[in-house]
Amino acid sequence: MARSKEHIDNLLRLRQELVERRRDVASNEEPGEIVATAKGVIEFQMSIEAIDRAIDDEKRLHGASVTRSGRAPEP
């Protein structure tokens, strides 16, 4: 079970990093870059959603009681 928590923690850190990078890309205010900005946001979002699925898979595989935020669920 400890190993599963470690995998989930790693995925949560990766997810947070991708969220920060998505925010950076989305803040691009260069004129004429709207399409490139949108594509960048979409690519990061797709990666974030894939990580969300991986977290859910780890939780299913190992019965971990950790939420995507990294906290135990409220009772």
MMTF fields as JSON, N, C-alpha, C and O atoms, coordinates in Angstrom:
{
  "mmtfVersion": "1.0.0",
  "mmtfProducer": "UNKNOWN",
  "numBonds": 299,
  "numAtoms": 300,
  "numGroups": 75,
  "numChains": 1,
  "numModels": 1,
  "chainsPerModel": [1],
  "groupsPerChain": [75],
  "chainIdList": ["A"],
  "bondAtomList": [4, 2, 8, 6, 12, 10, 16, 14, 20, 18, 24, 22, 28, 26, 32, 30, 36, 34, 40, 38, 44, 42, 48, 46, 52, 50, 56, 54, 60, 58, 64, 62, 68, 66, 72, 70, 76, 74, 80, 78, 84, 82, 88, 86, 92, 90, 96, 94, 100, 98, 104, 102, 108, 106, 112, 110, 116, 114, 120, 118, 124, 122, 128, 126, 132, 130, 136, 134, 140, 138, 144, 142, 148, 146, 152, 150, 156, 154, 160, 158, 164, 162, 168, 166, 172, 170, 176, 174, 180, 178, 184, 182, 188, 186, 192, 190, 196, 194, 200, 198, 204, 202, 208, 206, 212, 210, 216, 214, 220, 218, 224, 222, 228, 226, 232, 230, 236, 234, 240, 238, 244, 242, 248, 246, 252, 250, 256, 254, 260, 258, 264, 262, 268, 266, 272, 270, 276, 274, 280, 278, 284, 282, 288, 286, 292, 290, 296, 294],
  "bondOrderList": [1, 1, 1, 1, 1, 1, 1, 1, 1, 1, 1, 1, 1, 1, 1, 1, 1, 1, 1, 1, 1, 1, 1, 1, 1, 1, 1, 1, 1, 1, 1, 1, 1, 1, 1, 1, 1, 1, 1, 1, 1, 1, 1, 1, 1, 1, 1, 1, 1, 1, 1, 1, 1, 1, 1, 1, 1, 1, 1, 1, 1, 1, 1, 1, 1, 1, 1, 1, 1, 1, 1, 1, 1, 1],
  "groupList": [{"groupName": "MET", "atomNameList": ["N", "CA", "C", "O"], "elementList": ["N", "C", "C", "O"], "formalChargeList": [0, 0, 0, 0], "bondAtomList": [1, 0, 2, 1, 3, 2], "bondOrderList": [1, 1, 2], "singleLetterCode": "M", "chemCompType": "L-PEPTIDE LINKING"}, {"groupName": "ALA", "atomNameList": ["N", "CA", "C", "O"], "elementList": ["N", "C", "C", "O"], "formalChargeList": [0, 0, 0, 0], "bondAtomList": [1, 0, 2, 1, 3, 2], "bondOrderList": [1, 1, 2], "singleLetterCode": "A", "chemCompType": "L-PEPTIDE LINKING"}, {"groupName": "ARG", "atomNameList": ["N", "CA", "C", "O"], "elementList": ["N", "C", "C", "O"], "formalChargeList": [0, 0, 0, 0], "bondAtomList": [1, 0, 2, 1, 3, 2], "bondOrderList": [1, 1, 2], "singleLetterCode": "R", "chemCompType": "L-PEPTIDE LINKING"}, {"groupName": "SER", "atomNameList": ["N", "CA", "C", "O"], "elementList": ["N", "C", "C", "O"], "formalChargeList": [0, 0, 0, 0], "bondAtomList": [1, 0, 2, 1, 3, 2], "bondOrderList": [1, 1, 2], "singleLetterCode": "S", "chemCompType": "L-PEPTIDE LINKING"}, {"groupName": "LYS", "atomNameList": ["N", "CA", "C", "O"], "elementList": ["N", "C", "C", "O"], "formalChargeList": [0, 0, 0, 0], "bondAtomList": [1, 0, 2, 1, 3, 2], "bondOrderList": [1, 1, 2], "singleLetterCode": "K", "chemCompType": "L-PEPTIDE LINKING"}, {"groupName": "GLU", "atomNameList": ["N", "CA", "C", "O"], "elementList": ["N", "C", "C", "O"], "formalChargeList": [0, 0, 0, 0], "bondAtomList": [1, 0, 2, 1, 3, 2], "bondOrderList": [1, 1, 2], "singleLetterCode": "E", "chemCompType": "L-PEPTIDE LINKING"}, {"groupName": "HIS", "atomNameList": ["N", "CA", "C", "O"], "elementList": ["N", "C", "C", "O"], "formalChargeList": [0, 0, 0, 0], "bondAtomList": [1, 0, 2, 1, 3, 2], "bondOrderList": [1, 1, 2], "singleLetterCode": "H", "chemCompType": "L-PEPTIDE LINKING"}, {"groupName": "ILE", "atomNameList": ["N", "CA", "C", "O"], "elementList": ["N", "C", "C", "O"], "formalChargeList": [0, 0, 0, 0], "bondAtomList": [1, 0, 2, 1, 3, 2], "bondOrderList": [1, 1, 2], "singleLetterCode": "I", "chemCompType": "L-PEPTIDE LINKING"}, {"groupName": "ASP", "atomNameList": ["N", "CA", "C", "O"], "elementList": ["N", "C", "C", "O"], "formalChargeList": [0, 0, 0, 0], "bondAtomList": [1, 0, 2, 1, 3, 2], "bondOrderList": [1, 1, 2], "singleLetterCode": "D", "chemCompType": "L-PEPTIDE LINKING"}, {"groupName": "ASN", "atomNameList": ["N", "CA", "C", "O"], "elementList": ["N", "C", "C", "O"], "formalChargeList": [0, 0, 0, 0], "bondAtomList": [1, 0, 2, 1, 3, 2], "bondOrderList": [1, 1, 2], "singleLetterCode": "N", "chemCompType": "L-PEPTIDE LINKING"}, {"groupName": "LEU", "atomNameList": ["N", "CA", "C", "O"], "elementList": ["N", "C", "C", "O"], "formalChargeList": [0, 0, 0, 0], "bondAtomList": [1, 0, 2, 1, 3, 2], "bondOrderList": [1, 1, 2], "singleLetterCode": "L", "chemCompType": "L-PEPTIDE LINKING"}, {"groupName": "GLN", "atomNameList": ["N", "CA", "C", "O"], "elementList": ["N", "C", "C", "O"], "formalChargeList": [0, 0, 0, 0], "bondAtomList": [1, 0, 2, 1, 3, 2], "bondOrderList": [1, 1, 2], "singleLetterCode": "Q", "chemCompType": "L-PEPTIDE LINKING"}, {"groupName": "VAL", "atomNameList": ["N", "CA", "C", "O"], "elementList": ["N", "C", "C", "O"], "formalChargeList": [0, 0, 0, 0], "bondAtomList": [1, 0, 2, 1, 3, 2], "bondOrderList": [1, 1, 2], "singleLetterCode": "V", "chemCompType": "L-PEPTIDE LINKING"}, {"groupName": "PRO", "atomNameList": ["N", "CA", "C", "O"], "elementList": ["N", "C", "C", "O"], "formalChargeList": [0, 0, 0, 0], "bondAtomList": [1, 0, 2, 1, 3, 2], "bondOrderList": [1, 1, 2], "singleLetterCode": "P", "chemCompType": "L-PEPTIDE LINKING"}, {"groupName": "GLY", "atomNameList": ["N", "CA", "C", "O"], "elementList": ["N", "C", "C", "O"], "formalChargeList": [0, 0, 0, 0], "bondAtomList": [1, 0, 2, 1, 3, 2], "bondOrderList": [1, 1, 2], "singleLetterCode": "G", "chemCompType": "PEPTIDE LINKING"}, {"groupName": "THR", "atomNameList": ["N", "CA", "C", "O"], "elementList": ["N", "C", "C", "O"], "formalChargeList": [0, 0, 0, 0], "bondAtomList": [1, 0, 2, 1, 3, 2], "bondOrderList": [1, 1, 2], "singleLetterCode": "T", "chemCompType": "L-PEPTIDE LINKING"}, {"groupName": "PHE", "atomNameList": ["N", "CA", "C", "O"], "elementList": ["N", "C", "C", "O"], "formalChargeList": [0, 0, 0, 0], "bondAtomList": [1, 0, 2, 1, 3, 2], "bondOrderList": [1, 1, 2], "singleLetterCode": "F", "chemCompType": "L-PEPTIDE LINKING"}],
  "groupTypeList": [0, 1, 2, 3, 4, 5, 6, 7, 8, 9, 10, 10, 2, 10, 2, 11, 5, 10, 12, 5, 2, 2, 2, 8, 12, 1, 3, 9, 5, 5, 13, 14, 5, 7, 12, 1, 15, 1, 4, 14, 12, 7, 5, 16, 11, 0, 3, 7, 5, 1, 7, 8, 2, 1, 7, 8, 8, 5, 4, 2, 10, 6, 14, 1, 3, 12, 15, 2, 3, 14, 2, 1, 13, 5, 13],
  "groupIdList": [1, 2, 3, 4, 5, 6, 7, 8, 9, 10, 11, 12, 13, 14, 15, 16, 17, 18, 19, 20, 21, 22, 23, 24, 25, 26, 27, 28, 29, 30, 31, 32, 33, 34, 35, 36, 37, 38, 39, 40, 41, 42, 43, 44, 45, 46, 47, 48, 49, 50, 51, 52, 53, 54, 55, 56, 57, 58, 59, 60, 61, 62, 63, 64, 65, 66, 67, 68, 69, 70, 71, 72, 73, 74, 75],
  "secStructList": [7, 2, 2, 2, 2, 2, 2, 2, 2, 2, 2, 2, 2, 2, 2, 2, 2, 2, 2, 2, 2, 2, 2, 2, 2, 2, 6, 7, 7, 7, 6, 6, 7, 2, 2, 2, 2, 2, 2, 2, 2, 2, 2, 2, 2, 2, 2, 2, 2, 2, 2, 2, 2, 2, 2, 2, 2, 2, 2, 2, 2, 2, 6, 7, 7, 7, 7, 6, 6, 1, 1, 7, 7, 7, 7],
  "xCoordList": [0.813, 0.0, 0.862, 0.499, 1.996, 2.87, 3.38, 3.512, 3.659, 4.154, 3.082, 3.393, 1.819, 0.722, 0.596, 0.387, 0.722, 0.652, 1.775, 1.584, 2.948, 4.083, 3.773, 4.075, 3.181, 2.808, 1.788, 1.904, 0.803, -0.233, 0.378, 0.057, 1.246, 1.902, 2.709, 2.691, 3.415, 4.183, 3.265, 3.562, 2.151, 1.189, 0.572, 0.351, 0.295, -0.272, 0.71, 0.311, 1.999, 3.011, 3.107, 3.182, 3.103, 3.153, 1.936, 2.056, 0.771, -0.473, -0.38, -0.746, 0.11, 0.226, 1.172, 0.899, 2.279, 3.229, 2.576, 2.775, 1.805, 1.133, 0.079, -0.098, -0.625, -1.608, -0.908, -1.395, 0.23, 0.979, 1.446, 1.366, 1.923, 2.377, 1.211, 1.346, 0.059, -1.133, -1.493, -1.814, -1.441, -1.738, -0.761, -1.153, 0.519, 1.519, 1.209, 1.249, 0.901, 0.586, -0.669, -0.714, -1.678, -2.936, -2.782, -3.6, -1.753, -1.563, -0.851, -0.595, -0.537, 0.109, -0.794, -1.924, -0.294, -1.085, -0.512, -0.833, 0.326, 0.909, -0.169, -0.926, -0.244, -1.225, -0.952, 0.2, -2.005, -1.873, -1.477, -1.248, -1.393, -0.976, -2.133, -1.902, -3.349, -4.502, -4.622, -4.933, -4.382, -4.508, -3.414, -3.686, -2.198, -1.095, -1.327, -1.043, -1.844, -2.143, -3.219, -3.084, -4.279, -5.366, -4.857, -5.214, -4.03, -3.485, -2.632, -2.698, -1.84, -1.021, -1.858, -1.566, -2.903, -3.796, -4.453, -4.541, -4.914, -5.575, -4.617, -5.008, -3.373, -2.396, -2.147, -2.103, -1.986, -1.791, -3.022, -2.908, -4.201, -5.432, -5.592, -6.016, -5.256, -5.336, -4.388, -4.731, -3.21, -2.249, -2.757, -2.615, -3.346, -3.9, -5.008, -5.07, -5.871, -6.961, -6.431, -6.998, -5.357, -4.749, -4.161, -4.259, -3.558, -3.021, -4.154, -4.023, -5.261, -6.422, -6.88, -7.21, -6.896, -7.278, -6.257, -6.627, -4.979, -3.936, -4.077, -3.887, -4.403, -4.621, -5.804, -5.726, -6.887, -8.057, -7.699, -8.164, -6.886, -6.471, -5.642, -5.859, -4.703, -3.902, -4.797, -4.605, -5.763, -6.68, -7.479, -7.68, -7.928, -8.67, -7.776, -8.183, -6.57, -5.651, -5.268, -5.102, -5.135, -4.581, -5.506, -5.122, -6.721, -7.672, -7.22, -7.584, -6.435, -5.936, -7.063, -7.942, -7.03, -8.062, -7.474, -7.397, -7.063, -6.494, -7.247, -7.538, -7.567, -8.26, -7.237, -6.038, -7.691, -6.776, -6.051, -4.955, -6.64, -5.977, -4.859, -4.08, -4.772, -3.759, -4.21, -3.428, -5.457, -6.0, -6.937, -7.522, -7.069, -8.049, -9.441, -9.659, -10.398, -11.757, -12.409, -12.103, -13.317, -14.071, -14.993, -15.549, -15.172, -16.088, -17.54, -18.427],
  "yCoordList": [-1.191, 0.0, 1.263, 2.256, 1.236, 2.406, 2.736, 3.903, 1.705, 1.91, 2.577, 3.443, 2.178, 2.781, 4.259, 5.088, 4.589, 6.0, 6.79, 7.935, 6.171, 6.83, 7.105, 8.19, 6.147, 6.345, 7.476, 8.34, 7.462, 8.501, 9.864, 10.848, 9.929, 11.204, 11.735, 12.932, 10.837, 11.245, 11.787, 12.806, 11.104, 11.557, 12.897, 13.753, 13.081, 14.353, 15.502, 16.603, 15.249, 16.287, 16.623, 17.793, 15.605, 15.823, 16.602, 17.522, 16.242, 16.938, 18.421, 19.288, 18.701, 20.095, 20.884, 22.033, 20.26, 20.922, 21.229, 22.312, 20.291, 20.518, 21.606, 22.389, 21.672, 22.739, 24.101, 25.049, 24.188, 25.453, 25.839, 27.003, 24.869, 25.156, 25.554, 26.439, 24.894, 25.273, 26.721, 27.474, 27.112, 28.493, 29.471, 30.54, 29.086, 29.94, 30.113, 31.225, 29.014, 29.073, 29.924, 30.743, 29.727, 30.445, 31.95, 32.733, 32.353, 33.776, 34.5, 35.7, 33.78, 34.387, 35.464, 35.187, 36.671, 37.789, 38.335, 39.454, 37.555, 38.0, 38.104, 37.156, 39.239, 39.367, 38.332, 38.074, 37.757, 36.79, 35.397, 34.52, 35.176, 33.874, 33.089, 32.085, 33.512, 32.876, 31.399, 30.579, 31.051, 29.656, 28.81, 27.719, 29.304, 28.57, 28.43, 27.384, 29.489, 29.443, 28.403, 27.601, 28.418, 27.452, 26.024, 25.142, 25.791, 24.45, 24.007, 22.852, 24.922, 24.6, 24.248, 23.284, 25.033, 24.768, 23.402, 22.626, 23.114, 21.83, 20.667, 19.658, 20.795, 19.718, 19.469, 18.322, 20.544, 20.372, 19.771, 18.902, 20.225, 19.7, 18.212, 17.454, 17.796, 16.371, 15.561, 14.466, 16.098, 15.41, 15.345, 14.32, 16.43, 16.468, 15.432, 14.714, 15.354, 14.379, 12.943, 12.058, 12.713, 11.376, 11.044, 9.906, 12.022, 11.79, 11.539, 10.695, 12.262, 12.004, 10.554, 9.906, 10.056, 8.652, 7.709, 6.678, 8.054, 7.217, 7.207, 6.168, 8.337, 8.397, 7.51, 6.727, 7.636, 6.795, 5.314, 4.49, 4.977, 3.595, 3.099, 1.987, 3.902, 3.523, 3.299, 2.351, 4.174, 4.026, 2.727, 2.029, 2.411, 1.156, -0.059, -1.025, -0.006, -1.137, -1.458, -2.62, -0.42, -0.616, -0.183, -0.226, 0.235, 0.62, 1.806, 1.917, 2.693, 3.852, 4.833, 5.034, 5.436, 6.418, 7.82, 8.511, 8.228, 9.547, 10.206, 9.565, 11.49, 12.221, 12.856, 12.814, 13.439, 14.088, 15.253, 15.609, 15.856, 16.977, 16.493, 17.3, 15.156, 14.613, 14.451, 14.027, 14.782, 14.677, 13.491, 13.058, 12.979, 11.905, 12.484, 13.649, 11.699, 12.211, 12.552, 11.951, 13.529, 13.929, 12.802, 12.122, 12.585, 11.514, 11.848, 11.053],
  "zCoordList": [0.0, 0.0, 0.0, -0.63, 0.697, 0.733, -0.665, -1.033, -1.423, -2.791, -3.646, -4.463, -3.464, -4.197, -3.853, -4.739, -2.58, -2.161, -2.815, -3.224, -2.909, -3.555, -5.027, -5.524, -5.725, -7.133, -7.253, -8.123, -6.385, -6.421, -6.118, -6.784, -5.127, -4.797, -5.98, -6.265, -6.665, -7.853, -8.935, -9.56, -9.153, -10.164, -9.771, -10.628, -8.493, -8.028, -8.228, -8.609, -7.973, -8.208, -9.694, -10.07, -10.521, -11.967, -12.429, -13.238, -11.922, -12.284, -11.919, -12.712, -10.712, -10.274, -11.177, -11.522, -11.554, -12.454, -13.802, -14.352, -14.333, -15.614, -15.501, -16.434, -14.372, -14.166, -14.182, -14.798, -13.504, -13.488, -14.893, -15.285, -15.629, -17.0, -17.901, -18.746, -17.715, -18.483, -18.2, -19.12, -16.942, -16.562, -17.216, -17.684, -17.241, -17.888, -19.368, -19.893, -20.032, -21.469, -21.693, -22.611, -20.854, -21.025, -20.804, -21.287, -20.087, -19.825, -20.971, -20.883, -22.033, -23.198, -23.793, -24.197, -23.841, -24.375, -25.677, -26.08, -26.328, -27.591, -28.664, -28.875, -29.338, -30.42, -31.513, -31.863, -32.034, -33.113, -32.652, -33.485, -31.367, -30.838, -30.235, -29.561, -30.454, -29.811, -30.172, -29.308, -31.421, -31.845, -31.197, -30.696, -31.206, -30.578, -29.081, -28.496, -28.462, -27.035, -26.746, -25.822, -27.533, -27.343, -27.516, -26.735, -28.528, -28.748, -27.557, -27.135, -27.025, -25.866, -24.651, -23.944, -24.411, -23.284, -23.454, -22.502, -24.669, -24.943, -24.705, -24.119, -25.151, -24.948, -23.461, -23.017, -22.698, -21.26, -20.611, -19.747, -21.02, -20.434, -20.718, -19.846, -21.925, -22.252, -21.367, -20.92, -21.122, -20.254, -18.818, -18.151, -18.348, -16.992, -16.853, -15.855, -17.838, -17.789, -17.825, -17.185, -18.565, -18.589, -17.216, -16.758, -16.567, -15.228, -14.237, -13.351, -14.378, -13.517, -13.649, -12.656, -14.872, -15.078, -14.455, -13.893, -14.55, -13.945, -12.42, -11.789, -11.838, -10.39, -10.014, -9.067, -10.754, -10.491, -10.626, -9.838, -11.606, -11.814, -10.633, -10.152, -10.165, -8.997, -7.779, -7.017, -7.611, -6.479, -6.589, -5.595, -7.797, -8.009, -7.781, -7.135, -8.308, -8.206, -6.768, -6.395, -5.982, -4.647, -3.523, -2.354, -3.863, -2.837, -2.01, -0.839, -2.594, -1.86, -1.59, -2.428, -0.423, -0.07, -0.118, 0.899, -1.306, -1.511, -2.648, -3.659, -2.489, -3.542, -4.472, -4.194, -5.566, -6.512, -5.876, -6.311, -4.853, -4.183, -3.269, -2.762, -3.05, -2.188, -0.75, 0.101, -0.468, 0.888, 0.983, -0.01, 2.176, 2.424, 2.263, 2.594, 1.761, 1.584, 2.906, 3.936, 2.873, 4.067, 4.472, 3.609, 5.787, 6.229, 5.948, 6.26]
}
